[in-house]
Amino acid sequence: MMKLNKRWTAAVTTPLILLAACGDAEEEPAATAETEETGSDVAESLDYTITGIDPGTGIMDMAADAIDVYDLGEEWEVQSSSDAVMTAELQSALEDEEPIVVTGWQPHWKFIEHDVKFLEDPELVFGDENDVHTLVRDGLEEDLPGPYQLFDQFYWELDEQEEVMLMEEVEEMEPEEAARTWIDDNEDLVAEWTEGVEEGDGETVELSLVEWVDAVATTNVMAEVLRDLNYEPELTTVQISAMYAGMEGGNVDAMFASWLPAQQQYYDEYEEFFEDLGANSSGTRNGLVIPEYMDIDEIADLQAE
């Protein structure tokens, strides 16, 4: 079942080609001409590759669909990796001002730290904005009423999440340290989440996550709040399909990274095994991301001619 949430809220430098002509004295010298980067030029410079994340994720399927919808050409492929690898590839390209296109989403610290942008998607292949939902296994309310109430009352804004991500990725804090620092700096909001929540007696709470910066930030913040309430959180990093499958056998108590509608296929497959507590954040976005210095604006600009 679904409950309503409580708190809603590069330029690729155009080359100058100097055309010089050798000939008779009577011949006019050739003019200097500026040529524009074509879709084929951009595609070749990118080696017809979109750098993606974990295989099987909704955004990877959408990226593959975008190749067909925008008729980019059969040469194009979406290369699977991970959030960490994708981010490293992006940073490397930015340092050298090289072209790159990656799968991207907000919230993500790269939008604060780097000059990057989404390619426009007029066909809405990547859909409209997503909400990120908290899912708990059936029976959690009866078994662990304290954590259930905490998860039910949990909601934060995208910029609040990105504060934690920046501490992890830029200040190089461990996830637990970043979560603890953020909690100490945001006591009023945390107090809203924990209002009326029953304290524990060392009970274990199993949390599942995928290794995305937003999921790591959110899950570690929740884990630290649980520790403050005298529960013992156990975090398990899995692939996206296993994150949902864990609900079926009751091996997972909660997860905080159900992007909807992007992950609708997994949601629908395992819906009978969990309870949806509603969105823990809203206004998120998926798409293809490039550096600001790349002189293209839409996904269609990637077409191989």
C-alpha positions in Angstrom: 0.0 0.0 0.0 1.1 3.6 -0.5 1.0 6.3 2.2 1.2 10.0 1.3 4.4 11.7 2.5 4.2 14.3 5.1 6.7 17.0 4.0 6.6 17.8 0.3 8.0 20.0 -0.8 32.3 20.4 -24.4 31.4 24.1 -25.1 33.2 21.7 -27.5 35.4 24.5 -28.9 34.5 25.1 -32.5 37.7 24.6 -34.5 38.9 27.3 -36.7 40.1 25.9 -40.0 42.5 28.2 -41.9 42.1 27.6 -45.6 45.3 28.6 -47.3 45.6 28.5 -51.1 48.7 28.4 -53.1 48.6 29.8 -56.6 49.1 32.6 -59.0 49.5 36.2 -57.9 46.1 36.9 -59.5 44.3 34.4 -57.3 42.4 35.8 -54.3 43.6 34.4 -51.0 41.2 32.0 -49.4 39.1 33.3 -46.5 39.4 32.0 -43.0 36.3 30.0 -42.2 34.7 28.8 -39.0 33.1 25.4 -39.0 30.5 24.1 -36.6 30.7 20.9 -34.8 28.3 18.4 -36.4 26.5 15.6 -34.7 28.8 13.1 -36.3 31.8 15.0 -34.9 30.4 14.9 -31.4 29.5 11.3 -31.7 33.0 10.3 -32.9 34.7 12.4 -30.2 32.6 10.4 -27.7 33.4 7.1 -29.4 29.7 6.6 -29.6 29.6 5.8 -25.9 27.3 6.9 -23.0 29.0 6.1 -19.7 26.4 4.6 -17.4 26.1 3.0 -14.0 24.8 -0.4 -12.8 23.3 -2.7 -15.4 19.5 -3.2 -15.0 18.8 0.1 -13.4 15.9 2.2 -14.8 18.2 5.0 -16.0 20.3 2.5 -18.1 17.2 1.2 -19.8 16.1 4.8 -20.5 19.5 5.7 -21.9 19.3 2.7 -24.3 15.7 3.8 -25.3 17.0 7.3 -26.0 19.4 6.0 -28.6 16.4 4.6 -30.5 13.9 7.4 -29.8 16.3 10.1 -31.0 17.7 7.9 -33.8 21.3 8.5 -32.7 22.5 5.6 -34.8 23.3 1.9 -34.3 27.0 2.7 -33.4 25.9 4.1 -30.0 26.1 2.0 -26.9 25.5 2.5 -23.2 28.5 1.3 -21.2 27.7 -0.3 -17.8 29.9 0.6 -14.8 28.9 2.0 -11.4 28.2 5.4 -9.9 31.8 5.6 -8.6 33.3 4.7 -12.0 31.0 7.0 -13.9 31.8 9.9 -11.6 35.6 9.2 -11.9 35.3 9.1 -15.7 33.4 12.4 -15.6 35.9 14.1 -13.4 38.8 12.9 -15.6 37.1 14.3 -18.7 36.4 17.6 -17.0 40.0 18.0 -15.9 41.2 17.6 -19.5 38.2 19.5 -21.0 37.4 16.4 -23.0 33.8 15.5 -24.2 31.8 13.0 -22.3 28.2 12.0 -21.8 27.1 10.1 -18.7 23.9 9.0 -17.2 23.0 11.4 -14.4 20.5 12.2 -11.8 19.7 14.8 -9.1 20.4 14.9 -6.2 24.1 14.3 -6.9 27.0 16.3 -5.7 28.5 16.7 -9.2 25.9 19.4 -9.9 27.3 21.5 -7.1 31.0 20.7 -7.6 31.2 20.8 -11.4 29.8 22.9 -14.3 27.6 20.2 -15.9 24.2 20.2 -17.5 21.4 17.9 -18.5 20.8 17.4 -22.2 17.2 18.5 -23.1 14.9 15.6 -23.5 11.7 16.9 -25.3 10.5 13.3 -25.9 10.6 12.7 -22.1 12.4 9.4 -22.6 13.7 9.8 -19.1 10.3 10.8 -17.8 9.3 13.7 -15.6 10.6 14.2 -12.2 10.8 11.2 -9.8 10.0 10.8 -6.2 12.2 8.6 -4.1 10.2 6.2 -1.8 10.8 4.4 1.4 9.8 0.8 1.3 9.6 -1.5 4.3 8.9 -5.2 4.5 5.5 -6.4 5.4 5.1 -6.9 9.2 7.8 -4.3 10.1 5.2 -2.1 12.0 4.4 -5.0 14.3 7.9 -6.3 14.7 9.8 -3.0 15.0 7.3 -0.2 15.6 10.1 2.3 16.5 12.0 2.1 13.2 8.7 1.9 11.3 7.6 5.2 12.7 11.0 6.8 12.1 11.0 5.7 8.5 7.4 6.8 8.1 8.2 10.3 9.4 11.4 10.7 7.4 11.6 13.3 4.6 14.3 15.7 3.5 15.0 18.1 0.6 17.4 17.5 -2.3 19.8 20.2 -1.1 19.9 18.6 2.3 21.0 15.3 0.8 23.6 17.0 -1.4 25.2 18.5 1.8 26.0 15.0 3.0 27.2 13.9 -0.5 29.6 16.8 -0.7 31.1 15.9 2.7 31.6 12.3 1.5 32.9 13.0 -2.0 34.7 16.3 -1.8 35.7 16.5 1.9 36.5 12.7 1.7 34.6 11.9 4.9 33.6 8.3 5.5 29.8 7.9 5.0 29.2 7.4 8.7 31.2 10.5 9.6 29.4 12.6 7.0 26.0 11.4 8.3 27.0 12.1 11.9 28.3 15.6 11.0 25.1 16.4 9.2 22.8 15.1 12.0 24.7 17.2 14.5 24.2 20.3 12.3 20.5 19.6 11.7 19.1 18.7 15.1 15.7 20.4 14.5 14.9 18.4 11.4 16.1 15.2 13.0 13.8 15.9 15.9 10.9 16.0 13.5 11.8 12.5 12.3 12.2 11.0 15.7 9.2 12.7 17.4 7.3 10.0 19.4 9.5 7.2 18.2 10.0 4.3 20.6 13.6 3.7 21.6 15.1 0.3 21.1 16.9 -2.3 23.1 19.7 -3.2 20.7 17.4 -4.7 18.0 19.0 -5.2 14.6 17.5 -3.3 11.7 18.5 -4.6 8.2 18.9 -1.8 5.6 19.5 -2.4 1.9 21.0 0.0 -0.5 22.6 0.4 -3.9 26.0 2.0 -4.2 24.7 5.4 -5.5 25.8 8.6 -3.7 22.3 9.6 -2.8 21.4 6.1 -1.5 24.6 5.9 0.5 24.0 9.4 2.0 20.3 8.7 2.9 20.9 5.2 4.3 23.8 6.2 6.4 21.9 9.2 7.9 19.1 6.8 8.8 21.5 4.3 10.3 23.1 7.0 12.5 19.6 8.1 13.7 18.8 4.5 14.5 22.0 4.2 16.6 21.0 7.3 18.5 17.7 5.5 19.3 19.5 2.4 20.5 19.0 0.2 17.5 21.7 -1.7 15.6 21.5 -1.0 11.9 23.1 -3.5 9.4 23.8 -2.0 6.0 24.0 -4.3 2.9 25.0 -3.0 -0.5 23.4 -4.9 -3.4 22.5 -4.6 -7.0 19.2 -2.9 -7.6 17.2 -6.0 -8.3 18.4 -7.6 -5.1 17.4 -4.5 -3.1 13.8 -5.3 -4.0 14.1 -9.1 -3.9 15.3 -8.8 -0.3 11.8 -7.8 0.6 10.3 -11.1 -0.6 12.1 -13.2 2.0 12.0 -10.7 4.8 15.7 -10.4 4.7 15.5 -6.6 4.4 13.6 -4.3 6.8 13.8 -1.1 4.8 15.3 0.6 1.7 15.3 4.3 0.9 16.2 4.3 -2.8 13.0 3.4 -4.7 13.0 5.9 -7.6 9.6 6.1 -9.1 8.6 5.8 -11.8 12.2 5.0 -12.9 12.2 1.7 -11.0 8.6 0.8 -11.7 9.3 -2.6 -13.1 11.0 -3.8 -9.9 8.4 -2.1 -7.7 5.6 -3.9 -9.6 7.3 -7.3 -9.4 7.8 -7.3 -5.6 4.9 -5.0 -4.6 3.1 -7.7 -2.6 6.1 -8.1 -0.2 6.5 -4.5 1.0 4.7 -1.5 2.3 5.3 1.9 0.6 5.7 4.6 3.2 5.7 7.3 0.5 8.3 9.7 -0.7 11.4 10.6 1.4 12.4 13.2 -1.2 10.8 14.6 -4.4 11.7 16.5 -7.5 14.5 14.2 -8.5 15.5 13.9 -12.2 17.2 11.4 -14.5 18.8 12.2 -17.9 22.0 12.4 -19.9 24.6 14.8 -18.5 27.5 16.6 -20.2 30.0 19.3 -19.3 28.9 22.9 -19.8 31.7 23.4 -22.3 30.2 21.0 -24.8 28.3 23.1 -27.4 25.2 20.9 -27.7 21.9 21.2 -25.9 19.7 18.3 -26.7 20.0 14.5 -26.8 19.2 14.7 -30.6 22.5 16.6 -31.0 24.3 13.4 -30.5 23.1 11.9 -33.7 25.7 10.2 -35.9 25.3 11.6 -39.4 
